[in-house]
Amino acid sequence: MFKAIVLACMIADPSQCVEFWDVRGPTWPDRESCKRRCLEMARDIGEIDNGLVATAWRCQTLKPGRLTQWTPSP
């Protein structure tokens, strides 16, 4: 399982960065599906007019039992 993470930095000040973690998954079964999600997230960040631009992405390998699908109690 993988967690999609995208790093976005301010265009005006590249030292000001934000790390975005996927909340749709939050985990992906293989690296290829995680990569597709990272690229989708990067595109979405670029469409928001807030001065951020995606600069890097990664698919973090998760240990079994970490960040699995969670459903809140009713």
Gaussian input, Z-matrix of N, CA and C with variables (Angstrom, degrees):
# hf/3-21g

backbone

0 1
 N
 C     1     B1
 C     2     B2     1     A1
 N     3     B3     2     A2     1     D1
 C     4     B4     3     A3     2     D2
 C     5     B5     4     A4     3     D3
 N     6     B6     5     A5     4     D4
 C     7     B7     6     A6     5     D5
 C     8     B8     7     A7     6     D6
 N     9     B9     8     A8     7     D7
 C    10    B10     9     A9     8     D8
 C    11    B11    10    A10     9     D9
 N    12    B12    11    A11    10    D10
 C    13    B13    12    A12    11    D11
 C    14    B14    13    A13    12    D12
 N    15    B15    14    A14    13    D13
 C    16    B16    15    A15    14    D14
 C    17    B17    16    A16    15    D15
 N    18    B18    17    A17    16    D16
 C    19    B19    18    A18    17    D17
 C    20    B20    19    A19    18    D18
 N    21    B21    20    A20    19    D19
 C    22    B22    21    A21    20    D20
 C    23    B23    22    A22    21    D21
 N    24    B24    23    A23    22    D22
 C    25    B25    24    A24    23    D23
 C    26    B26    25    A25    24    D24
 N    27    B27    26    A26    25    D25
 C    28    B28    27    A27    26    D26
 C    29    B29    28    A28    27    D27
 N    30    B30    29    A29    28    D28
 C    31    B31    30    A30    29    D29
 C    32    B32    31    A31    30    D30
 N    33    B33    32    A32    31    D31
 C    34    B34    33    A33    32    D32
 C    35    B35    34    A34    33    D33
 N    36    B36    35    A35    34    D34
 C    37    B37    36    A36    35    D35
 C    38    B38    37    A37    36    D36
 N    39    B39    38    A38    37    D37
 C    40    B40    39    A39    38    D38
 C    41    B41    40    A40    39    D39
 N    42    B42    41    A41    40    D40
 C    43    B43    42    A42    41    D41
 C    44    B44    43    A43    42    D42
 N    45    B45    44    A44    43    D43
 C    46    B46    45    A45    44    D44
 C    47    B47    46    A46    45    D45
 N    48    B48    47    A47    46    D46
 C    49    B49    48    A48    47    D47
 C    50    B50    49    A49    48    D48
 N    51    B51    50    A50    49    D49
 C    52    B52    51    A51    50    D50
 C    53    B53    52    A52    51    D51
 N    54    B54    53    A53    52    D52
 C    55    B55    54    A54    53    D53
 C    56    B56    55    A55    54    D54
 N    57    B57    56    A56    55    D55
 C    58    B58    57    A57    56    D56
 C    59    B59    58    A58    57    D57
 N    60    B60    59    A59    58    D58
 C    61    B61    60    A60    59    D59
 C    62    B62    61    A61    60    D60
 N    63    B63    62    A62    61    D61
 C    64    B64    63    A63    62    D62
 C    65    B65    64    A64    63    D63
 N    66    B66    65    A65    64    D64
 C    67    B67    66    A66    65    D65
 C    68    B68    67    A67    66    D66
 N    69    B69    68    A68    67    D67
 C    70    B70    69    A69    68    D68
 C    71    B71    70    A70    69    D69
 N    72    B72    71    A71    70    D70
 C    73    B73    72    A72    71    D71
 C    74    B74    73    A73    72    D72
 N    75    B75    74    A74    73    D73
 C    76    B76    75    A75    74    D74
 C    77    B77    76    A76    75    D75
 N    78    B78    77    A77    76    D76
 C    79    B79    78    A78    77    D77
 C    80    B80    79    A79    78    D78
 N    81    B81    80    A80    79    D79
 C    82    B82    81    A81    80    D80
 C    83    B83    82    A82    81    D81
 N    84    B84    83    A83    82    D82
 C    85    B85    84    A84    83    D83
 C    86    B86    85    A85    84    D84
 N    87    B87    86    A86    85    D85
 C    88    B88    87    A87    86    D86
 C    89    B89    88    A88    87    D87
 N    90    B90    89    A89    88    D88
 C    91    B91    90    A90    89    D89
 C    92    B92    91    A91    90    D90
 N    93    B93    92    A92    91    D91
 C    94    B94    93    A93    92    D92
 C    95    B95    94    A94    93    D93
 N    96    B96    95    A95    94    D94
 C    97    B97    96    A96    95    D95
 C    98    B98    97    A97    96    D96
 N    99    B99    98    A98    97    D97
 C   100   B100    99    A99    98    D98
 C   101   B101   100   A100    99    D99
 N   102   B102   101   A101   100   D100
 C   103   B103   102   A102   101   D101
 C   104   B104   103   A103   102   D102
 N   105   B105   104   A104   103   D103
 C   106   B106   105   A105   104   D104
 C   107   B107   106   A106   105   D105
 N   108   B108   107   A107   106   D106
 C   109   B109   108   A108   107   D107
 C   110   B110   109   A109   108   D108
 N   111   B111   110   A110   109   D109
 C   112   B112   111   A111   110   D110
 C   113   B113   112   A112   111   D111
 N   114   B114   113   A113   112   D112
 C   115   B115   114   A114   113   D113
 C   116   B116   115   A115   114   D114
 N   117   B117   116   A116   115   D115
 C   118   B118   117   A117   116   D116
 C   119   B119   118   A118   117   D117
 N   120   B120   119   A119   118   D118
 C   121   B121   120   A120   119   D119
 C   122   B122   121   A121   120   D120
 N   123   B123   122   A122   121   D121
 C   124   B124   123   A123   122   D122
 C   125   B125   124   A124   123   D123
 N   126   B126   125   A125   124   D124
 C   127   B127   126   A126   125   D125
 C   128   B128   127   A127   126   D126
 N   129   B129   128   A128   127   D127
 C   130   B130   129   A129   128   D128
 C   131   B131   130   A130   129   D129
 N   132   B132   131   A131   130   D130
 C   133   B133   132   A132   131   D131
 C   134   B134   133   A133   132   D132
 N   135   B135   134   A134   133   D133
 C   136   B136   135   A135   134   D134
 C   137   B137   136   A136   135   D135
 N   138   B138   137   A137   136   D136
 C   139   B139   138   A138   137   D137
 C   140   B140   139   A139   138   D138
 N   141   B141   140   A140   139   D139
 C   142   B142   141   A141   140   D140
 C   143   B143   142   A142   141   D141
 N   144   B144   143   A143   142   D142
 C   145   B145   144   A144   143   D143
 C   146   B146   145   A145   144   D144
 N   147   B147   146   A146   145   D145
 C   148   B148   147   A147   146   D146
 C   149   B149   148   A148   147   D147
 N   150   B150   149   A149   148   D148
 C   151   B151   150   A150   149   D149
 C   152   B152   151   A151   150   D150
 N   153   B153   152   A152   151   D151
 C   154   B154   153   A153   152   D152
 C   155   B155   154   A154   153   D153
 N   156   B156   155   A155   154   D154
 C   157   B157   156   A156   155   D155
 C   158   B158   157   A157   156   D156
 N   159   B159   158   A158   157   D157
 C   160   B160   159   A159   158   D158
 C   161   B161   160   A160   159   D159
 N   162   B162   161   A161   160   D160
 C   163   B163   162   A162   161   D161
 C   164   B164   163   A163   162   D162
 N   165   B165   164   A164   163   D163
 C   166   B166   165   A165   164   D164
 C   167   B167   166   A166   165   D165
 N   168   B168   167   A167   166   D166
 C   169   B169   168   A168   167   D167
 C   170   B170   169   A169   168   D168
 N   171   B171   170   A170   169   D169
 C   172   B172   171   A171   170   D170
 C   173   B173   172   A172   171   D171
 N   174   B174   173   A173   172   D172
 C   175   B175   174   A174   173   D173
 C   176   B176   175   A175   174   D174
 N   177   B177   176   A176   175   D175
 C   178   B178   177   A177   176   D176
 C   179   B179   178   A178   177   D177
 N   180   B180   179   A179   178   D178
 C   181   B181   180   A180   179   D179
 C   182   B182   181   A181   180   D180
 N   183   B183   182   A182   181   D181
 C   184   B184   183   A183   182   D182
 C   185   B185   184   A184   183   D183
 N   186   B186   185   A185   184   D184
 C   187   B187   186   A186   185   D185
 C   188   B188   187   A187   186   D186
 N   189   B189   188   A188   187   D187
 C   190   B190   189   A189   188   D188
 C   191   B191   190   A190   189   D189
 N   192   B192   191   A191   190   D190
 C   193   B193   192   A192   191   D191
 C   194   B194   193   A193   192   D192
 N   195   B195   194   A194   193   D193
 C   196   B196   195   A195   194   D194
 C   197   B197   196   A196   195   D195
 N   198   B198   197   A197   196   D196
 C   199   B199   198   A198   197   D197
 C   200   B200   199   A199   198   D198
 N   201   B201   200   A200   199   D199
 C   202   B202   201   A201   200   D200
 C   203   B203   202   A202   201   D201
 N   204   B204   203   A203   202   D202
 C   205   B205   204   A204   203   D203
 C   206   B206   205   A205   204   D204
 N   207   B207   206   A206   205   D205
 C   208   B208   207   A207   206   D206
 C   209   B209   208   A208   207   D207
 N   210   B210   209   A209   208   D208
 C   211   B211   210   A210   209   D209
 C   212   B212   211   A211   210   D210
 N   213   B213   212   A212   211   D211
 C   214   B214   213   A213   212   D212
 C   215   B215   214   A214   213   D213
 N   216   B216   215   A215   214   D214
 C   217   B217   216   A216   215   D215
 C   218   B218   217   A217   216   D216
 N   219   B219   218   A218   217   D217
 C   220   B220   219   A219   218   D218
 C   221   B221   220   A220   219   D219

   B1=1.4457
   B2=1.5271
   B3=1.3335
   B4=1.4590
   B5=1.5194
   B6=1.3254
   B7=1.4621
   B8=1.5266
   B9=1.3366
   B10=1.4649
   B11=1.5241
   B12=1.3413
   B13=1.4587
   B14=1.5256
   B15=1.3385
   B16=1.4620
   B17=1.5232
   B18=1.3251
   B19=1.4587
   B20=1.5226
   B21=1.3344
   B22=1.4618
   B23=1.5219
   B24=1.3241
   B25=1.4662
   B26=1.5257
   B27=1.3268
   B28=1.4582
   B29=1.5251
   B30=1.3176
   B31=1.4640
   B32=1.5272
   B33=1.3321
   B34=1.4587
   B35=1.5272
   B36=1.3424
   B37=1.4668
   B38=1.5263
   B39=1.3397
   B40=1.4664
   B41=1.5303
   B42=1.3299
   B43=1.4623
   B44=1.5309
   B45=1.3310
   B46=1.4595
   B47=1.5297
   B48=1.3301
   B49=1.4619
   B50=1.5252
   B51=1.3326
   B52=1.4574
   B53=1.5180
   B54=1.3327
   B55=1.4596
   B56=1.5220
   B57=1.3279
   B58=1.4620
   B59=1.5203
   B60=1.3254
   B61=1.4667
   B62=1.5117
   B63=1.3018
   B64=1.4555
   B65=1.5244
   B66=1.3232
   B67=1.4629
   B68=1.5192
   B69=1.3234
   B70=1.4565
   B71=1.5160
   B72=1.3232
   B73=1.4694
   B74=1.5120
   B75=1.2881
   B76=1.4544
   B77=1.5260
   B78=1.3276
   B79=1.4607
   B80=1.5201
   B81=1.3209
   B82=1.4578
   B83=1.5189
   B84=1.3334
   B85=1.4699
   B86=1.5167
   B87=1.3490
   B88=1.4662
   B89=1.5234
   B90=1.3267
   B91=1.4647
   B92=1.5373
   B93=1.3152
   B94=1.4642
   B95=1.5273
   B96=1.3250
   B97=1.4677
   B98=1.5294
   B99=1.3169
   B100=1.4661
   B101=1.5300
   B102=1.3199
   B103=1.4687
   B104=1.5227
   B105=1.3331
   B106=1.4662
   B107=1.5262
   B108=1.3303
   B109=1.4641
   B110=1.5261
   B111=1.3255
   B112=1.4687
   B113=1.5174
   B114=1.3287
   B115=1.4570
   B116=1.5256
   B117=1.3323
   B118=1.4600
   B119=1.5376
   B120=1.3218
   B121=1.4647
   B122=1.5312
   B123=1.3378
   B124=1.4704
   B125=1.5262
   B126=1.3318
   B127=1.4650
   B128=1.5217
   B129=1.3304
   B130=1.4633
   B131=1.5270
   B132=1.3168
   B133=1.4731
   B134=1.5212
   B135=1.3354
   B136=1.4623
   B137=1.5220
   B138=1.3272
   B139=1.4645
   B140=1.5249
   B141=1.3230
   B142=1.4624
   B143=1.5268
   B144=1.3063
   B145=1.4634
   B146=1.5297
   B147=1.3220
   B148=1.4648
   B149=1.5207
   B150=1.3280
   B151=1.4532
   B152=1.5105
   B153=1.3578
   B154=1.4628
   B155=1.5213
   B156=1.3210
   B157=1.4558
   B158=1.5297
   B159=1.3353
   B160=1.4641
   B161=1.5212
   B162=1.3320
   B163=1.4594
   B164=1.5209
   B165=1.3280
   B166=1.4706
   B167=1.5252
   B168=1.3235
   B169=1.4560
   B170=1.5175
   B171=1.3313
   B172=1.4654
   B173=1.5237
   B174=1.3032
   B175=1.4567
   B176=1.5235
   B177=1.3058
   B178=1.4579
   B179=1.5209
   B180=1.3227
   B181=1.4594
   B182=1.5163
   B183=1.3290
   B184=1.4581
   B185=1.5203
   B186=1.3098
   B187=1.4591
   B188=1.5263
   B189=1.3122
   B190=1.4646
   B191=1.5340
   B192=1.3377
   B193=1.4560
   B194=1.5094
   B195=1.3374
   B196=1.4648
   B197=1.5161
   B198=1.3201
   B199=1.4514
   B200=1.5208
   B201=1.2910
   B202=1.4565
   B203=1.5155
   B204=1.3195
   B205=1.4590
   B206=1.5222
   B207=1.2928
   B208=1.4538
   B209=1.5157
   B210=1.2952
   B211=1.4541
   B212=1.5160
   B213=1.3467
   B214=1.4693
   B215=1.5254
   B216=1.3025
   B217=1.4738
   B218=1.5135
   B219=1.3309
   B220=1.4908
   B221=1.5101
   A1=108.65
   A2=113.73
   A3=120.28
   A4=110.46
   A5=115.50
   A6=122.92
   A7=107.44
   A8=117.05
   A9=122.57
   A10=109.89
   A11=115.89
   A12=122.13
   A13=108.74
   A14=117.03
   A15=122.19
   A16=108.50
   A17=116.30
   A18=122.23
   A19=107.82
   A20=116.57
   A21=121.88
   A22=108.31
   A23=115.48
   A24=120.98
   A25=110.21
   A26=115.10
   A27=120.97
   A28=109.34
   A29=115.90
   A30=120.10
   A31=109.81
   A32=117.01
   A33=121.69
   A34=113.31
   A35=117.13
   A36=121.13
   A37=108.95
   A38=117.39
   A39=121.21
   A40=115.45
   A41=117.85
   A42=119.28
   A43=111.19
   A44=117.49
   A45=122.71
   A46=108.58
   A47=116.53
   A48=121.29
   A49=111.32
   A50=114.54
   A51=122.32
   A52=107.30
   A53=116.06
   A54=121.14
   A55=108.35
   A56=116.58
   A57=122.56
   A58=109.04
   A59=116.61
   A60=122.67
   A61=108.00
   A62=115.80
   A63=121.30
   A64=110.58
   A65=116.15
   A66=120.84
   A67=111.26
   A68=117.63
   A69=120.33
   A70=110.27
   A71=117.15
   A72=122.00
   A73=112.56
   A74=123.04
   A75=123.97
   A76=113.29
   A77=117.41
   A78=119.38
   A79=110.31
   A80=115.81
   A81=122.97
   A82=108.66
   A83=117.64
   A84=120.92
   A85=114.41
   A86=117.79
   A87=119.62
   A88=109.67
   A89=115.48
   A90=121.16
   A91=111.46
   A92=117.99
   A93=120.85
   A94=111.61
   A95=118.61
   A96=120.46
   A97=110.51
   A98=117.57
   A99=121.52
   A100=110.06
   A101=116.79
   A102=120.93
   A103=110.49
   A104=117.43
   A105=120.80
   A106=110.76
   A107=116.42
   A108=120.31
   A109=110.92
   A110=118.06
   A111=121.08
   A112=110.88
   A113=117.18
   A114=120.65
   A115=111.34
   A116=116.62
   A117=120.65
   A118=110.14
   A119=116.35
   A120=120.33
   A121=110.68
   A122=117.09
   A123=121.38
   A124=110.42
   A125=116.69
   A126=120.59
   A127=110.33
   A128=116.85
   A129=120.94
   A130=111.47
   A131=116.83
   A132=120.57
   A133=109.66
   A134=116.75
   A135=121.06
   A136=113.10
   A137=117.65
   A138=121.47
   A139=112.90
   A140=117.33
   A141=121.22
   A142=107.38
   A143=117.56
   A144=121.32
   A145=109.86
   A146=115.64
   A147=119.81
   A148=112.35
   A149=117.23
   A150=120.61
   A151=114.79
   A152=117.52
   A153=121.00
   A154=110.52
   A155=115.49
   A156=120.97
   A157=107.23
   A158=115.95
   A159=120.38
   A160=108.53
   A161=116.10
   A162=120.45
   A163=113.28
   A164=117.68
   A165=120.70
   A166=109.10
   A167=115.51
   A168=121.05
   A169=108.63
   A170=114.79
   A171=119.33
   A172=109.60
   A173=113.94
   A174=121.72
   A175=106.65
   A176=116.03
   A177=121.63
   A178=109.88
   A179=116.04
   A180=121.33
   A181=109.22
   A182=116.18
   A183=121.03
   A184=110.31
   A185=115.27
   A186=120.60
   A187=108.47
   A188=118.45
   A189=120.32
   A190=111.04
   A191=115.18
   A192=120.28
   A193=114.57
   A194=118.04
   A195=121.24
   A196=110.90
   A197=117.35
   A198=123.74
   A199=113.80
   A200=116.09
   A201=119.38
   A202=109.28
   A203=117.26
   A204=120.45
   A205=109.10
   A206=116.73
   A207=122.16
   A208=108.34
   A209=116.82
   A210=122.79
   A211=107.80
   A212=117.18
   A213=119.06
   A214=111.46
   A215=115.89
   A216=121.63
   A217=109.70
   A218=117.29
   A219=119.66
   A220=111.90
   D1=146.85
   D2=-177.37
   D3=-131.59
   D4=149.91
   D5=175.48
   D6=-111.73
   D7=129.37
   D8=179.97
   D9=-85.12
   D10=129.15
   D11=-179.27
   D12=-134.73
   D13=133.05
   D14=178.78
   D15=-125.59
   D16=134.78
   D17=176.19
   D18=-102.32
   D19=128.81
   D20=178.46
   D21=-127.21
   D22=138.82
   D23=-178.38
   D24=-123.11
   D25=155.96
   D26=178.16
   D27=-68.90
   D28=136.99
   D29=178.15
   D30=-64.48
   D31=-42.29
   D32=-177.13
   D33=-72.69
   D34=-25.51
   D35=-178.37
   D36=-146.06
   D37=88.77
   D38=-176.22
   D39=-60.09
   D40=-9.95
   D41=177.28
   D42=-82.12
   D43=-11.33
   D44=178.45
   D45=-97.19
   D46=103.05
   D47=-174.84
   D48=-125.58
   D49=157.22
   D50=178.85
   D51=-132.07
   D52=138.61
   D53=176.96
   D54=-100.89
   D55=124.28
   D56=179.16
   D57=-103.57
   D58=127.34
   D59=175.95
   D60=-105.96
   D61=138.33
   D62=-179.43
   D63=-64.44
   D64=134.34
   D65=175.04
   D66=-112.84
   D67=-6.78
   D68=178.18
   D69=-73.96
   D70=-43.00
   D71=-177.11
   D72=-64.53
   D73=-76.88
   D74=-8.92
   D75=-76.99
   D76=3.25
   D77=178.38
   D78=-125.56
   D79=154.15
   D80=-179.50
   D81=-124.03
   D82=140.36
   D83=-172.15
   D84=-70.60
   D85=-26.97
   D86=-178.71
   D87=-142.15
   D88=163.92
   D89=-175.22
   D90=-63.59
   D91=-36.21
   D92=-178.12
   D93=-64.95
   D94=-44.26
   D95=178.37
   D96=-67.98
   D97=-33.96
   D98=175.85
   D99=-65.56
   D100=-42.70
   D101=178.70
   D102=-60.80
   D103=-44.46
   D104=178.27
   D105=-59.12
   D106=-41.43
   D107=179.27
   D108=-66.20
   D109=-40.79
   D110=177.54
   D111=-59.80
   D112=-44.55
   D113=-179.80
   D114=-66.46
   D115=-35.85
   D116=175.59
   D117=-64.55
   D118=-44.13
   D119=178.38
   D120=-62.06
   D121=-42.68
   D122=179.83
   D123=-61.06
   D124=-41.46
   D125=177.93
   D126=-63.31
   D127=-44.50
   D128=-179.27
   D129=-63.26
   D130=-40.56
   D131=177.99
   D132=-61.47
   D133=-40.95
   D134=179.43
   D135=-66.05
   D136=-26.94
   D137=179.88
   D138=-79.28
   D139=-17.72
   D140=177.77
   D141=-82.44
   D142=125.38
   D143=-177.41
   D144=-85.23
   D145=76.13
   D146=-179.16
   D147=-130.93
   D148=11.87
   D149=177.49
   D150=83.48
   D151=3.05
   D152=178.90
   D153=-94.87
   D154=145.70
   D155=173.51
   D156=-134.59
   D157=134.51
   D158=178.83
   D159=-67.12
   D160=129.70
   D161=-177.18
   D162=-115.91
   D163=-20.97
   D164=-179.13
   D165=-160.36
   D166=159.17
   D167=175.59
   D168=-145.38
   D169=159.90
   D170=175.33
   D171=-155.77
   D172=156.22
   D173=174.99
   D174=-113.54
   D175=105.89
   D176=-176.77
   D177=-84.87
   D178=126.51
   D179=176.96
   D180=-70.98
   D181=133.66
   D182=-179.26
   D183=-105.86
   D184=142.47
   D185=173.95
   D186=-72.81
   D187=150.61
   D188=178.44
   D189=-53.42
   D190=134.11
   D191=179.16
   D192=89.49
   D193=-4.64
   D194=-179.90
   D195=-96.99
   D196=128.92
   D197=177.23
   D198=51.07
   D199=45.75
   D200=175.59
   D201=-79.67
   D202=169.68
   D203=179.08
   D204=-54.76
   D205=132.08
   D206=-178.66
   D207=-127.13
   D208=133.57
   D209=177.25
   D210=-119.28
   D211=123.46
   D212=-179.18
   D213=-66.71
   D214=153.42
   D215=177.50
   D216=-70.31
   D217=145.44
   D218=178.95
   D219=-70.27

